Amino acid sequence: MSVKKLARLRRAKKTRKKINQLRMKRLCVYRTPRHIYAQIISELGDQIIASASTLEKETRKDKTGNTEAAVIVGTLIAERAKKAGVEKVAFDRSGYAFHGRVKALAESAREGGLEF
C-alpha cells in the first residue's frame, strides 16, 4: 500500500476509535475519483441503517465525481436517516481532509437535518 493510503487509514482508525468510545451512530464517507458513498452505521458497527451513493439511479444523471454529486448524496443520506429515525450522528470522514467533496456532503447533510 502507498504511504498516503496508510496515513489516511491511520487517521481513520483514530477517529473510529473515538466514535466507538462515544457509542454514537456514525456517518461514514468513502470517496473514489469517480464516486462518493455515505453510510450511517449503528453504534456497535454491525448494522447499516441508511446509505446513499452516486451509483444509485437517481444520482447518476450527471457527473458523479464532483461536489454537486456530493451535495446530492448528502441530502439523500439525511433524508433516509430521518426516515429511519436517526437525527444525531458522529461524522466519520475516513481520514480524508475536510474540504471539497467531503465538506460538500457534510454541509448538505447538516442542511437536511442531521446533527453532528
C-alpha positions in Angstrom: 0.0 0.0 0.0 1.1 3.5 -0.6 2.3 5.8 2.2 -0.6 8.2 1.6 -3.2 5.4 1.9 -1.6 4.1 5.1 -1.6 7.6 6.6 -5.3 8.0 5.7 -6.2 4.6 7.3 -4.2 5.5 10.4 -6.2 8.8 10.7 -9.5 6.9 10.1 -8.6 4.3 12.8 -8.0 7.0 15.3 -11.3 8.7 14.5 -13.3 5.5 14.6 -11.8 4.5 18.0 -13.0 7.8 19.5 -16.5 7.5 17.9 -16.7 3.9 19.3 -16.0 5.2 22.8 -18.8 7.7 22.5 -21.2 5.0 21.4 -22.8 7.1 18.6 -24.1 6.3 15.2 -21.7 7.4 12.6 -22.0 8.9 9.2 -19.1 7.2 7.3 -17.9 8.7 4.0 -15.9 6.9 1.4 -14.7 8.5 -1.9 -13.1 7.4 -5.0 -12.1 9.6 -8.0 -15.4 8.6 -9.7 -17.9 8.1 -6.9 -18.8 9.1 -3.3 -20.5 6.9 -0.8 -22.2 7.6 2.6 -23.5 5.2 5.2 -25.0 5.6 8.6 -23.7 2.7 10.8 -25.1 1.7 14.2 -23.3 2.2 17.5 -21.9 -1.3 17.5 -20.8 -1.2 13.9 -22.9 -4.3 13.0 -25.7 -2.7 11.0 -26.1 -0.2 8.2 -29.1 2.0 9.0 -29.1 4.1 5.8 -26.9 4.5 2.8 -26.6 6.7 -0.3 -24.1 6.9 -3.2 -23.5 8.2 -6.7 -24.0 4.6 -8.0 -27.8 4.9 -7.5 -30.0 5.5 -10.5 -31.4 8.9 -9.3 -27.9 10.3 -8.7 -26.2 9.0 -11.9 -27.8 11.6 -14.1 -24.8 14.0 -14.3 -21.2 13.7 -13.3 -20.6 11.6 -10.2 -17.2 12.6 -9.1 -17.8 16.3 -8.3 -19.1 18.5 -5.4 -22.5 18.8 -6.9 -22.9 15.0 -6.8 -21.6 15.0 -3.2 -24.3 17.6 -2.3 -27.0 15.3 -3.8 -25.7 12.3 -1.8 -25.6 14.4 1.4 -29.2 15.4 1.1 -30.2 11.8 0.2 -28.4 10.4 3.3 -30.0 13.0 5.5 -33.5 12.2 4.1 -33.0 8.5 4.6 -31.6 8.9 8.1 -34.6 10.9 9.2 -36.9 8.3 7.7 -35.0 5.7 9.8 -35.4 7.8 12.9 -31.8 9.0 13.2 -31.1 12.7 13.9 -27.7 12.8 15.6 -24.6 11.1 14.3 -20.8 11.4 14.5 -19.1 12.4 11.2 -16.5 9.8 10.1 -14.6 11.3 7.2 -12.5 8.1 6.9 -9.2 10.1 7.2 -9.9 12.4 4.2 -9.3 16.1 4.6 -12.5 18.1 5.3 -12.7 20.0 2.1 -14.1 19.6 -1.4 -16.5 16.7 -1.8 -16.3 15.5 1.8 -17.2 19.0 3.0 -20.0 19.4 0.5 -21.5 16.1 1.6 -21.3 17.1 5.3 -22.8 20.6 4.8 -25.7 19.2 2.7 -26.4 16.5 5.3 -26.5 19.2 8.0 -28.9 21.3 5.9 -31.0 18.2 5.5 -31.5 17.9 9.3 -28.7 15.7 10.5 -26.8 16.9 13.6 -23.1 16.3 14.1 
